[in-house]
Amino acid sequence: MKRMKQTALILALLVGMSANMMAQQNQRGPRQAGQRNRGGRAIIENIMTRTSIRSYTSQTIPADTIEILLKAGMAAPTAVNAQPWHFIAINSKEKLAELAAENPRAGMLKQAPLAIVVCGNMSKAMQGKAQEYWIQDCSAATENILLAAHALGLGAVWTGAYPMDDRVASLSKTLKLPETIIPLCMIVIGHPAEQPQPKDKWKPENVSYNEYGKH
Ligand SMILES: Cc1cc2nc3c(=O)[nH]c(=O)nc-3n(C[C@H](O)[C@H](O)[C@H](O)COP(=O)(O)O)c2cc1C
């Protein structure tokens, strides 16, 4: 009986300690929505300096970095928070070479240590006309991954698949995708072996204020 009481006391102490640790963690934890981001300028700088990188060193990308990239993708907004996606991380040299051989516009794959194929998952997508939101949802995830890669000092490029039937078909075959999974694009990622200047795309004529054509 005495031993049971002792065990219960120890358990209660442990639960109390872990609750306290979690509370402390939450205080220091992620920034809440609406809170000012002190790193804001660095984030804008990261957006403005991202550029497509198509040449990579032979250095590989560790599993925890791959997970950060995938988490960045899954942090993207989606219509009704459906998260209608599936991500395929490819780090097998053989598979990367196979994919490179199939797509002449993705020759950079031959050197790359990693590709992430961003797919729409039609069994999670909305019904009817709204189903097409999957394209925007997966595009938002793709941009998040490109920006996260750049922030981590990696280089990446978006290579398109959907709506090009031949690319969708070859990716589906090589990656053994079921019918409900449609590849939107393949992001090729590696340690940069080139340093192209980011393009200046700011064109004020592409903006109107309040109604079309008013500047
Ligand atoms: C939908 C889409 C498809 C693309 N497909 C390819 C591709 O197949 N091969 C490639 O090298 N780059 C591809 N790109 C990258 C673009 O060429 C690149 O983003 C564009 O030239 C602007 O350059 P930046 O990314 O350096 O700003 C694609 C980009 C998008 C958004």
The ligand as an ORCA input file, in Angstrom:
! r2SCAN-3c Opt
* xyz 0 1
  C       4.555     26.797    -63.264
  C       6.057     26.875    -63.424
  C       6.701     25.936    -64.208
  C       8.092     25.995    -64.377
  N       8.715     25.001    -65.092
  C      10.076     25.035    -65.220
  C      10.750     23.963    -65.882
  O      10.145     23.000    -66.352
  N      12.112     24.023    -65.968
  C      12.816     25.078    -65.429
  O      14.056     25.078    -65.546
  N      12.208     26.087    -64.771
  C      10.850     26.099    -64.644
  N      10.209     27.093    -63.935
  C      11.008     28.177    -63.310
  C      10.847     29.477    -64.105
  O      11.537     29.382    -65.322
  C      11.381     30.648    -63.246
  O      10.677     30.709    -62.025
  C      11.227     31.973    -63.971
  O      12.080     32.037    -65.082
  C      11.526     33.162    -63.061
  O      12.830     33.083    -62.543
  P      13.134     33.070    -60.975
  O      12.503     31.844    -60.403
  O      14.620     33.045    -60.891
  O      12.545     34.311    -60.378
  C       8.836     27.040    -63.751
  C       8.167     27.963    -62.950
  C       6.802     27.878    -62.758
  C       6.116     28.854    -61.817
*
